[in-house]
Each structure stands twice: as C-alpha cells, then as structure tokens.
Amino acid sequence: MKTIHKSAFEPVQPQGSKGDGGNDGYLPKDKHYYQLYAPINPKEKAAKAAEKLGNDFAKVKAQWGGRGGRGISMFTFAYNDKYEGVPKDISMGLQGLRSLHKTITFASYGAADLETDFFELDDTDWDRILGGAVPDPDRIVGLDYSVLGEVIRHIMACDVDEEEARMDLPPGLDEKIELNRLSRVNATRILNGNLQTGHIERYFRANSAFALSELRDHVVGVYEAAKLAIAAAPPVDIAVVDAVFLVFRRNLFPRQSTAAASVAVDAIIGYFFEACDVFDPSPSSRGLPGATP
C-alpha cells in the first residue's frame, strides 16, 4: 500500500495495551481505513474473522472516526482467503455494517485483489517488496510455479462432490472439432475435457484477471511452438493436425507430473478450444490448425 499510495498511506503500529484501534493502515485524506486478518486456515477462522470485523470497525469508529463516525468514508477488511473468496460469515458481516452505516462504504480485500494490485507495479517495486530479485520460474528445476501449474494442481485437488461438470456440450463445439479435422481419440479428449471446465471457471472466479490472461498466453505459446516443431519434422504415420495436438498436449504437462494430471490438462485444452483462443475455427486447407493471438 505504501508503494501504491506513497505518502498518502499511513501504516499504524499497535501501541501497547491500546492496540491499533482497529486500524492497520489508512488513507487520511480519503478517510479510508484498512484492517487485516490473516489466519493460516481461513475456512476454520471465518466465524472469528466476522466477529473481528465488527469489533474492529467499532474501534475505528470510536477512536478514529470522530463524532458520529463522520471521519470515516470507507472501511476495508483485508482477509487471507487463499484465493477461495470471502467466506459467507464475512460477507454477511459486511452487509450488516452497510445496513447500519449508510454513509460508509464497506469492502473486502482478498488474495486476488492483492495480486491484481501487485502486478500493476513494475519489477523494481516487486524486487524491493519481496526483498530481492524475483526468480525466473524456468530456472527453478523440478518445480512449476506457473499459472498453468497452479490451475492443474487446483483441478487435481477438487473433491468429487465439488465437481462442476457440464450436463451439455456448448453449441458449436462438435463443429469446431470437425473443422479442425482431429482424430476421434483427440476429439474425445477435448470433449471430455470441456465437461470439466467448471473447475477452471471456479479457479478464475477467485483469482485476478492477470492469471487468466497469463494462462491463455502460455497455452497459445505452447501451441505455436508445437506447430513449428511439426512443420520442421512432419509426421509420416499420422495426420499433421493430430501430430500438432499431441505435441501441444504433451508440453502442457508440468515437469515430473504423472498420468493423474491428464484430466486437468484436457480440461484446460477443452476450455480454450471452446473459446477459440488456441485453435482456429476455420483451419487451413493443409489440415494444420492456426492460432489466434
């Protein structure tokens, strides 16, 4: 916040038994106050966080808000939601405060909000905030810190009872597959993957817009690289379009991954295939699908 707002933001340090008065930092000119709660396991602490929300606002109103709270225009509760969204208890607590204080804006601030603000800064600020140079993920052997890896891990970790499978295929998907002239095996992978794209949509509902564009750019890059690889060494036993697809699919698997990741990879392919963000809905006469940037 100091990097974003410069001198306009003032952090507040607790003062002995007086604490911080429910205020971890604020923008005095805007009368905007922030309170932070960062439990390690947010699901277990949602009720406590909602209680803290109410108590901290009461403190801010009493100690910082002036007569009748007129010194407060906005109160933001920053919560370590681990990209899962603000729990119902906190949302209801915010709604309750809004109904009691009509002239004050109440908001939550989660991990996705923090990520969005962070990526609006430049890399010099990143280095300073993180306390050193930001490592290049491609040079960290054995680990995958990319958005692709995060989405794959998210899908693999989803419980069966949380499955967000579709009951029907989206209109036109079969036609896109036919136009791209994929084999029945690869077409089935796309169709099955598309049925699981609810998991991906759930992930991006809880994350920043940066994550979606980053994943899309990565998938398109992998696809373009697969096209170049097959163009340099055309197959003799299968169709060019299927050769491109197989190289593309294989290169989406994270390092040191197992066959269990195949469901997640196919879900990602099905998600972007439906959106026409990778495959061209009207491929060239050579049977080699294009890519839309």
Steps between C-alpha positions, in 0.01 A plus 500: 500500500793734567633423152164561334390806698841639601478750788119503483491164681590485869559161663403474867708316758324362812580704811516279808166426661334761279561286192439659161139601553382258232713678239798329334552784253301775337474778243430805716399728212252243368386398851558140392597250773637147460493212745684173430433146617723223363426157648701206370180302437229749395220241492545420869510867603212649299269547801782654703589728210139622476503577872831683462355700211221639715723561802772673300257730324352598837853589615571702185175688539568575865872584477549630145160597368433819690154600613241258367756330277498789253877460460451167320412475131613141436600194704674206329548162666805327351473122541732212415244306298761284318328580165181326616286813528373680807312260732126541546538612864715796397274594208201501733695704753577762235135506393398559861739793535374649174143492628600675822731763349353628174764770441800264525626265229599153624712263292707182524851457361626150425796325340380566144469873575852504641634318194329745264650798683841335515518436125413860426838594649827474309768235554718741701220531753457121499866451588485755781176365650616138484843585634706386202498416132193314378615151388440377147261201534658335194829473690356336810549132419239250613231750599225668301396841632313599184131576479468181293642298787269674748190426292600136452555459874165670568310260273679194639419610856126554436280258694265277304201653679618844387498396135368771272452285192271620223187308410513609135774589256507863386348571158742473213772304679452188287513716187828660609651157557383381159637811328839439659488143371624342821498124547226339704741437790613862524145627444389286796772654716371847419136407559574331833721789605234754416262329741741586783555868418279603793801435722704748297224759509482458876875558528489821298197634689723505807814631328608817327450580132879475466487126568256430216692706243828345616367147455348582162827652375692195623263252334512690170880508520519124556267444206699724268820319601335165422405621152857609430640170628273293273559729202874436540453122521168396339362163615473206265257280691230739625329816378683826553214643706513206743878519524474867596231423755701222664816712531292789628324283759820331616675834553219626724584238763708646785845364569503171692122464471315168493212367294262642763560843349345396168145589610614849595698551178207386286269735695731792417508402131121463493456838668709691246385293203142603568604867523697475171796650683737236366357304210374674189129431432578497126837325458711517189462257213816319613320377809732694728297706750602858550498704819338827577728731701 
